Amino acid sequence: MSLEAIEKVTEVERKDRERKSAAEADAKQIIADAERAGLALLEQVRADAAQNNKALVQQAEERAAERSAQIGRAAEETAAALREEAAKHLEAAAEFIVGRVVKD
């Protein structure tokens, strides 16, 4: 083999090594960028989920407060009706008790 052919082969091998090194560096950079992007996306998804969770809890608390108020109003209405009904029978009950006490 002539010196010129050996130099050409050496030059081709050197360029091949450079391309391979550059390709490996590019691949490492692509992987690093993908990992960074993946972590950023994961953090964003977690933040969105936390925000969504807070909104759901707030909605549940609002519904619970509304339902509690409804139950309270219904209980107050029932209590008022029972008081009214008891008041209607109060005089009769007092007369009954007085009658029993006086007769005995």
C-alpha positions as CSV (number, residue, x, y, z in Angstrom):
1,M,0.0,0.0,0.0
2,S,1.3,3.4,-0.8
3,L,1.8,6.2,1.7
4,E,-0.9,8.2,0.0
5,A,-3.4,5.3,0.4
6,I,-2.4,4.8,4.1
7,E,-2.9,8.6,4.7
8,K,-6.3,8.4,3.0
9,V,-7.4,5.4,5.1
10,T,-6.1,7.1,8.3
11,E,-8.0,10.3,7.4
12,V,-11.2,8.4,6.7
13,E,-10.9,6.5,10.0
14,R,-10.2,9.8,11.9
15,K,-13.3,11.4,10.3
16,D,-15.3,8.3,11.1
17,R,-14.2,8.6,14.8
18,E,-15.1,12.3,14.8
19,R,-18.6,11.5,13.4
20,K,-19.1,8.7,15.9
21,S,-18.1,11.0,18.8
22,A,-20.3,13.7,17.5
23,A,-23.2,11.3,17.1
24,E,-22.7,10.0,20.7
25,A,-22.6,13.5,22.0
26,D,-25.8,14.4,20.1
27,A,-27.4,11.2,21.4
28,K,-26.4,12.1,25.0
29,Q,-27.8,15.6,24.5
30,I,-31.1,14.3,23.1
31,I,-31.4,12.0,26.1
32,A,-30.7,14.7,28.6
33,D,-33.1,17.1,26.9
34,A,-35.8,14.4,26.8
35,E,-35.2,13.6,30.5
36,R,-35.5,17.4,31.4
37,A,-38.6,17.7,29.3
38,G,-40.1,14.6,30.9
39,L,-39.4,15.9,34.4
40,A,-40.8,19.3,33.6
41,L,-44.0,17.6,32.2
42,L,-44.2,15.4,35.3
43,E,-44.0,18.4,37.6
44,Q,-46.6,20.2,35.5
45,V,-49.0,17.2,35.6
46,R,-48.5,17.0,39.4
47,A,-49.2,20.7,39.9
48,D,-52.3,20.5,37.7
49,A,-53.5,17.4,39.6
50,A,-52.9,19.2,42.9
51,Q,-54.9,22.2,41.7
52,N,-57.6,20.0,40.3
53,N,-57.7,18.2,43.6
54,K,-58.1,21.5,45.6
55,A,-61.0,22.5,43.3
56,L,-62.7,19.2,43.8
57,V,-62.3,19.4,47.6
58,Q,-63.7,23.0,47.6
59,Q,-66.7,21.9,45.5
60,A,-67.3,19.0,47.8
61,E,-67.1,21.3,50.8
62,E,-69.6,23.7,49.2
63,R,-72.0,20.9,48.4
64,A,-71.7,19.6,52.0
65,A,-72.3,23.1,53.5
66,E,-75.4,23.5,51.2
67,R,-76.7,20.1,52.2
68,S,-76.1,20.8,55.8
69,A,-78.0,24.1,55.6
70,Q,-80.9,22.2,53.9
71,I,-81.0,19.6,56.6
72,G,-80.8,22.4,59.2
73,R,-83.8,24.2,57.7
74,A,-85.8,21.0,57.4
75,A,-85.1,20.1,61.0
76,E,-86.1,23.7,62.1
77,E,-89.3,23.4,60.2
78,T,-90.0,20.0,61.7
79,A,-89.3,21.3,65.2
80,A,-91.5,24.3,64.6
81,A,-94.4,22.0,63.5
82,L,-93.9,19.8,66.6
83,R,-93.8,22.8,68.9
84,E,-97.0,24.1,67.3
85,E,-98.7,20.7,67.6
86,A,-97.5,20.4,71.2
87,A,-98.9,23.9,72.0
88,K,-102.3,22.9,70.7
89,H,-102.4,20.0,73.2
90,L,-100.8,21.9,76.1
91,E,-104.1,23.3,77.5
92,A,-105.9,19.9,77.2
93,A,-102.9,18.2,78.9
94,A,-102.9,20.8,81.7
95,E,-106.7,20.3,82.2
96,F,-106.2,16.6,82.3
97,I,-103.4,16.8,84.9
98,V,-105.4,19.3,87.0
99,G,-108.5,17.0,86.8
100,R,-106.5,14.0,87.9
101,V,-104.9,15.9,90.8
102,V,-108.1,17.4,92.0
103,K,-110.0,14.1,91.8
104,D,-107.4,12.2,93.7
